Amino acid sequence: MSNYTQLTNFATKDNLASGNANKIVKGAEINAEFVAIETAVNSKADIASPTFTGTPAAPTASSSTNTTQLATTAFVQTAVGALVTIPSGMIAPFAGPADGGHTPPTGWFLCDGQAVSRSTYANLFAVIGTRYGAGDGTASSGTTFNVPDLRGRIIAGVDDMGGSAASRLTGDNGATTATASANGSFTTTSNILVDGNSGTIVLGMKVTGTGIPSDTFVIKINSQTDIVLSANVTIADDTALTFAFDGAILGSAGGENTHLLTSGESGLPEHKHTITDPGHQHSTNIKASSTSGSGQNNASSHNISAQTSNVNTSNVSTGITETNNIAAADASSAHNIIQPTLVLNYIIKQ
């Protein structure tokens, strides 16, 4: 789109002295002016139903404007953003990227447990804090925090969501339970040392024991003997501690890929089989081929008549009593417990 620029200054010609050849207005000059005007006019939009080309600009109205004024892209983006607000901390399944890689959409993180800046992503930190990991610090100090780690995991609703327990997700039968003892005395601190571990301690496990506040959970694992908790504790040396999945703790992690049935879960409980012979006898029918006679059987003689007769052995006990005790035993191998599954990425809004 072009603007008209005057080619000949006719007022200047008027001021020239009579007889000056340049004072004369030439037809070519007039024609050139009309052509310039025509060119500029043709590049403009009509007032009625204009059609714009290129990248036209216009003033952006305030967000409260409700008139027939043209809306700029800036106005539209602000209006749409006000209608569709995705809060920080929202998690969603993400079917991409197409190459099967690990790149989330702009403004989102993959839920892979990564540590991110507390200051740069202050909005997200304000929502989830250190519940899914304390990053390089503790609940009260540090420069980073962790996003949820959903790698190879499904999501379940908190069992007491809304404040009332549904008692549908109360434990995982000890599949992810660990025990340990405090390795030293700790006073008003969240970082403790443990020893005598049984099982594997993982992020999100609820911790119980004397001196442990309720609903305390693991937010950082420096090692299996160096643990950071979500709250300060005061515990004595050798305090027995239990680390376990709890469906009422937001962020608690548990479950297993395969499961081995124990004897208590109908693997092979302890039982026994007993066989006893109380005594018995045998009866046999013998029919003679003649009217009378005698038969010899070892040292015993029997008179045999023409009709059938029964010969019974005496009632004798064998004295057999056999008891087999079968010890309890777990199943011989673990079985797969993966439900029908479609694998996707999970992303969290920054």
Buried (B, 14 or more C-beta within 10 A) or exposed (E): EEEBEEEBEEEEBEEEEEEEEEEEEEEEEEEBBEEBBEEBEEEEEEEEEEEEEEEEEEEBBEEEEEEEEEBBEEBEEBBEEEEEEEEBBEBBEBEEEEEEEEEBEEEBBBBBBEBBEBEEBEEBBEBBBBBBBBBEBBBEEBEBBBBBBBEEEEEEEBBBEEEEBBEEBEBBEEBBBBBBBBBEEBEEEBBBBBEEBEBEBBBBBBBBBEBBEEBBBBBBBEEBBEBBBBBBBBBEEEBEBBBBBBBBBBBBBBBEEEBBBBBEEEBBEEEEEEEEEEEEEEEEEEEBEEEEEEEEEEEEEBEBBEEEBEEEEEEEEEEEEEEEEEEEEBBEEEEEEEEEEEEEBBBBBB
